[in-house]
Amino acid sequence: MNKRYQQCFDALRQKNEGAFVPFVMLGDPDLETSYQILIRLIENGADALELGIPFSDPIADGPVIQKAAIRALENGATVTKCFELIASIRKDYPDIPMGLLVYSNLVVGNSVEVFYQQASNAGVDSVLIADVPIIESARFVEVAKKNNIAPIFIATPNADDLTLEQVAKLSEGYTYLLSRSGVTGTDVKAEMPVDGIISKLKQFNAPPSLLGFGISAPTQVKQAIVSGSDGAISGSAVVKIIDENLDNTEQMLEQLSSFIHDMKQATKV
């Protein structure tokens, strides 16, 4: 398992807490504000960060995150600048796990090797490629591991045992457990229980599971952990706060601080 993730989950277990992991789009609404947002997330209790690199056709994302990608692209975010942003955060926060959730076009655009090398140099711990199924993942997994980056795979609610076993075998760092099918968003709530999938993943010795998609309230974080998940990921609810406060950065940062704090508190069950 990736060292930072392992240390993170070990420390949380000792405190009898779950992990809370917010997702944001790098460069949203602009690179300077994005840097301030990342610091607020960490300072208010995020145990790890899941980060998007803006892409023009994010098929797994709902409208809130799609708009964030467009804003970031319009305000000058590039793959290189996103890696520079991560490197800045890594310098100040050497221990927090940081993972990318990206699309394959971004990874293969220059070359797979160059992308993972850039990611490693910036201090990235994991990469989840949203549109690469396990059956096509061998090349990405090989290059990821060569660069000491954990490959992350998704366990879906309708996955059969063979697929879950492959997810468990190939994933490092954590397992992204979907609460439901479809695209990201807060308009469709998480569906639980997921304890059946979690017990299967544990049976196959999968890395710790983080429940995502539709997680937008502390009660859902608590429920995820009670169901057996090691933590929860919240994306659209976080990005929505940014979207609703574009004309008032200080208010945006305050609301993000409050939301992250409350979601983290819910992991202490």
Secondary structure as GFF3:
##gff-version 3
##sequence-region A 1 269
A	DSSP	alpha_helix	3	14	.	.	.	ID=ss1
A	DSSP	beta_strand	19	25	.	.	.	ID=ss2
A	DSSP	alpha_helix	31	43	.	.	.	ID=ss3
A	DSSP	beta_strand	49	52	.	.	.	ID=ss4
A	DSSP	alpha_helix	63	74	.	.	.	ID=ss5
A	DSSP	alpha_helix	79	92	.	.	.	ID=ss6
A	DSSP	beta_strand	98	102	.	.	.	ID=ss7
A	DSSP	alpha_helix	104	108	.	.	.	ID=ss8
A	DSSP	alpha_helix	112	122	.	.	.	ID=ss9
A	DSSP	beta_strand	126	129	.	.	.	ID=ss10
A	DSSP	three_ten_helix	134	136	.	.	.	ID=ss11
A	DSSP	alpha_helix	138	146	.	.	.	ID=ss12
A	DSSP	beta_strand	150	151	.	.	.	ID=ss13
A	DSSP	beta_strand	154	155	.	.	.	ID=ss14
A	DSSP	alpha_helix	161	170	.	.	.	ID=ss15
A	DSSP	beta_strand	175	178	.	.	.	ID=ss16
A	DSSP	alpha_helix	195	203	.	.	.	ID=ss17
A	DSSP	beta_strand	209	212	.	.	.	ID=ss18
A	DSSP	alpha_helix	218	226	.	.	.	ID=ss19
A	DSSP	beta_strand	231	234	.	.	.	ID=ss20
A	DSSP	alpha_helix	236	244	.	.	.	ID=ss21
A	DSSP	alpha_helix	249	265	.	.	.	ID=ss22
###
